[in-house]
Amino acid sequence: MRKNIDIDEKLLTKLKLISAFEEISVKSVMEKAVSFYVEHKEKERLKSLSDDEKEDLGLLLLMQQSDRDDVVTREEIMNALD
């Protein structure tokens, strides 16, 4: 998807310099910067969670990884609980 955005000339110059030093495109520099920022914010948010919220998030992530087509019978559940 192609989007046009307005960038300040000073910022564009800095992006061009970084891209020249890193030997990658300005687009790649911007993508890396955005990815880094999002990752940083996610880590910041995780640090501020309570223990209960961390547990809930962990369970949610485990549930998302589970195979929804895998079915367990009631009997298997009861045997596991014993």
N, C-alpha and C positions, 0 to 999 in steps of 0.2 A: 504494500500500500504506500502510495506516495503522498506526502503532506508537505505543504509549504509553511515554514515558520519564519518569523522575523527575529533576527539575531543582531544584537548590538555589534557595531564594527570592532570595538575593542575586544569583545568576547570572541568574535570570529577570527581575529588576528591571533589570539592566544590559542584557539583551537587548531589553527593552521600550523602554528609553531610546534605544538604538542604532537600533531600528526606527522610532522616532518621528523621530529626526534624519534618517535616510535615507529616510523616507517609504515603507518597505516592511514587509512582515509579519515577525513574529518567526521564522516558518518560513524565510523567505527569508534572513534574517540568519544563521540556523543553517546553512543549506545553503551559503551563501557561505563561512562560517567553516570548515566541514568541507572544502570544495573547496580553499580556500587552504591548509589544513594538509596535505592529501594532496599538492598540487602542491609545497609546500615540502619535504616529505619525499622526494618523487621527485627533486627537484633536488639535495637533500643526498646522496642515494644515488648519483646520477650522478657527482657530484664525487668520490666516494670510489672509483669504479671504476678498475681498471687499464686501460691502453691496449688490452690484449687483450680484456678484458671489454667495453669500449666498442665495439670492432670487432665482437664477437660480437652485441651488442645491436643494432647498426646493421644487420648482416646479417639478424638475425631480423625486424626491422621491415620491411626491404625484402622479405623473403620473404612476410610477411603481406600486403603491398600488391600482390603479383603476382597476375596473372590465372591461376587454376589450370586454366582451360579452354584457354589458349593453349598449343599444342603445337609443338615444334620437332623437325624430323627429325634423325637422326644425321648426315646429310650436311651440313646447315646448321651444326651444331656443329663438325664437322671443318673446314669451310671457314672458319669464324670463327677457329679455332685456327691456321690457316696464315698 
